[in-house]
Amino acid sequence: MPRIRKPTREEIWDRRAAINEKARSAQLRLPEGIAEMRHALGLSQAEFAKVFSLTTRQVSEMERGGANPTVATLERIGRVFGFQIGFVPRATPGAP
């Protein structure tokens, strides 16, 4: 498996800004959001797992949508991006 190239500080800043914009527009969703955050930081699944006190399997399953992470886990991950856990209303068909 190829090694992920470490992004520059500018690339990390740009990726974090893009993720924050997706979150503000309610377009950031699990499980894709976990993978996007990991890639924004330039971390492998193993590195991401170590940083957030998870196992590689947990990270893999979260990214595939096969895991049900706890609120505490989501808060640890989100804190790095300035996020907090909350409820977002679903878009309903035909609603503005």
Summary of the structure (lengths in Angstrom):
residues: 96
radius of gyration: 14.1
end to end distance: 44.4
largest distance: 44.5
contacts: 209
relative contact order: 0.14
helix: 53%
strand: 0%
